[in-house]
C-alpha cells in the first residue's frame, strides 16, 4: 500500500502541505494510522507541483521530484519543501507491491502533459491482468509495477477525451472484474480539479477557504484519529476545518469552483455537496 495526497487552492509551500502539522504525509511514511495493508511506506516517494500561472494564464505542466529512498532519508527534502510553492500538488509515499520495480521510475506521481497520477493499493498477478492496450501503449508503461499499468490504462482513456473521474471509475471496474481482491484507490489531478476512487482503503477530503485537499489519511492529531466516530458521515476535525471520510467503492471529484461530488461506483447517480465545507 501507499499514502497519497492532492491539493488545489492558493499557492503554498510543500513544507506546509507535506511536512508541517499533525500527522502530515511525511509522518505517514513511518506511522500510518489507517493503512490496512503494510506497516511502513519506505520504498520511495515523490511529489509533483504546478508552477504559477504566467500573467493570469493557465498553469504550466507540472514538475516532479521522485526518489527510491524513504522520504525521511532524503537530505534534499527540507530545502525543496520550504522553497517550492504551488497552488496544486500531488504527493505519495510508497510501499511497493511484490515483484515491482524498486527504482524511482515506480514512485508516484506518474505524469503526462498536465496530468499527475498515484495509486494506493495492490493488484495481485498484475502482469497478467487483461488490458485493452496496444503494443505501443504497453511498451510505454513507465515502470514495471501495478501502479504504472493502471496509469497506462487511465491515460489511454484521458487521451481519448474522457473526463478524469470517468476514466478512473472505468479502470477500477475493469481491474476489479478481473482481480476481485485488488485494492484500487486512485488519485488524479490536472492542477485544477482532483479525482479519486476508494476501493479497499481509506480516503478523506477537506475543503474550505478556496482550497481542496484529498488524502489517504487526514492531517490531524493521532488522538483525534483514534477517537471513535459513528454515522455515515464520519469527520475528524483539524485546525483548518473538518476532514470527511469518503465511503468505500466511490469516486470523488473535487475542485475549488465546483465543490465536492461523490458517486458510488456501483450507482449511476451522484450525491453532491455544493460549495465548501
Secondary structure, DSSP 8 states (H G I E B T S, - for coil): -EEEEEEEEEEEEHIIIIISSTT-HHHHTT--SS-SS-S---S-EEEEE----STT------EEEEESS-GGG-TTHHHHHHH-EEEEEEEEEE---TTS--SGGGSS-EEETTEEEEEEEE-TTGGG------HHHHHT-SSSSHHHHHHHHHHHHHHTT--HHHHHHHHHHHHHHH-TT-EEEEEEE-SSEEEEEESSS--EEEEETTEEEEESS-SS-HHHHHS---SSS-EEEETTEEEEE--SSEEEEEETTTEEEEEETT-SS-EEE-S--
